[in-house]
């Protein structure tokens, strides 16, 4: 091998090493950004997918999907109406916990719709709001799971109380945030 060929091989090895390092750095940045943005939801999706790269693809897909939504703040009159509706839901809990949980779920869905989130099946709704509310989305999932158990007659009054607390947490986030934060922007 002459000097020119040797130099070419060395340059090629250096280029391959630089590209490999760049890929590793980009993946770490991507992982760090997604972990920071999604918090506990990142860990939940990694566990669900069984692979960090697949999970990160899912989360990035959610971000891209979310960018297409026209999320808007609530008008003050809508905010007041929803707050009044929540007071009614809470007062109903004493006499009818099961009915109150159903009303709470419906009210949360209505606030989501008013804010501009698409209203489809539950898992898609949860995935959609996880982009803007990655911490409280777990409350939404927990409340929904209790509501499903209640529908099957397998939820205690204490379970229903917990569902109300979970729904209230998301409800307050949706209601009181004047406009969606521009995360990652």
N, C-alpha and C positions, 0 to 999 in steps of 0.2 A: 504494500500500500504506500503510495507516495505521499508527500507532504500535503498536497491539495486535497486528496481524498480523506486523509486523516483530519484535516481542518474541517472539511465538510461534515464528517461523522460527528465531530465534537460540537459543531454548531447545531446540527440536527438534534443531538442529545440535549443540549442546553435549551433549545426551542421547545422540545417535548416536556422538559422539566418545568419550564416557565408556564406552559399551558396547563400542565397538571396542577401546579401550585395555584394558578389563577382559578381553576375550576373548584378546587377545595375551598379557597377563600370565598368565592361567590356563593357556594353552597352553605358555608357557615354563616355568611351575612344573611342569606335568605332565611335560614333556620332561625337565626337570632331575631330578625325582623318579625317573622311570623310568630315566634314564641312570645315576643314582647307584645305584639298586637292582640293575640288571641288568648294569652295567659292559660288558664286551666282548660279552655276549650282545645288548645293545641295538644295538650297531653291526652285529652279524651279521644281526639281524632287519631292520634298516633296509636293509641291502644286499640281503637276500633279497626283501624286499617292494618295494624300489625307491622307497619314499616313507615319510618319517618318521611322518606321521599314521597311515598304514595299519599300520606297524610298532608304533606305540604302542597302537593298538587291539588288535593281536595280543597284546602283552605284558600289557595290562590284562585281556584275556580269560583269559590264563594265571593271573594273580593271582586272579581271581574263581573260576576252576576249582579252583585250589589251596586256596582257603579252605574248600571243601567236603570236603576230605580230612581224615581223622582221623590226622594224623601223630603218632607217639608215639616216645618214646625206647626204646631197646632195654633189655630186662632184662639184668642183669649176666650171667646164664647164657647168654643168646642172644649177647651181645657176645663172651663167651669162646669159645663154639662157632664163631662166624663167624671170629674171629681164628685159631683152630686150623685152620679150613678154609682160610684164606688161606695159612697156613704150608705146608699140604699142597700147595696150588696152586703156590706158589713152588718147593718142593722138586721137584715134578714137572717144572718147566720144563727142568731140566738134561737129562733123558732124553726128554721129550716136549713140546717147546715148543708144538706145535699143539694138543695135548690140554689143556695148561695154560691157553692163551688161552681155549679154549672153557669150561673150568672157571671161569676168572676171570670171564668174562661172566655165566655162570650164577650164580655166587656174589654178584656185584654185584646182579643181579636179585632174588635171594633176600633180600638185606639191604633192598633197596628195598621189597619186599613186606612184610617184617617191620616196617618203619618205618611202613607204611600207605599207601605210594604205589600207585596202581593199576598193574597190569602189563598193558599192551596192546602195540601195535606200537612199534617202537623210537623213531620220531620223536615219538610222543606221550609216551613215557617221558622222553625227553630234554627235551621242552618242559615237562613237569611238574616235573622236578627243577631246571630252570633258574631257577625262582622262588626256591628255597632255596639253590641252589648255582650262581649265575650264572657264576662264574669257572671252576669245575672241570667244568662241563657240556661244555666244549669238549674236555676230555680224554676224556670219555665218547664223544663223537662220533668223535674221532680213533681211539680204541681199537676202536670198532665198525666203522669203515671198514677198519681193518687186518684185523679178524676176517672181514669180508666178502671181502677180497682173499685171505685165507688159505683161505677156503672154496672159492675159485676156483683155488687153487693158485698164486697170484701174490704171496705174501708171503714175504720172506726171514726168516731167523732173527733178523736185526737188527730187522726190522719187528715181528716177534712180541715181541721184548724191549721195544720201545717201547710196544706195546699193553699189555703187562703193567704197565709204569710208569704208563701212563694209567689203567688200571683200578684200580691200587693207590691212586692219588691220590683218586679218587672213593670207593673202598671205605673209605679211612681217614676221609674226611669224614663219610660215612654212619655208620660204626661209632663214631667217637669223639665225635660231637656228642651230648651227653646229651639235649638237646631242641632242637627247631627254634627258631631265633631268631625273635622276633616282629618281623620287618622291617616298617618302615612303620607299626607299631602305636604 
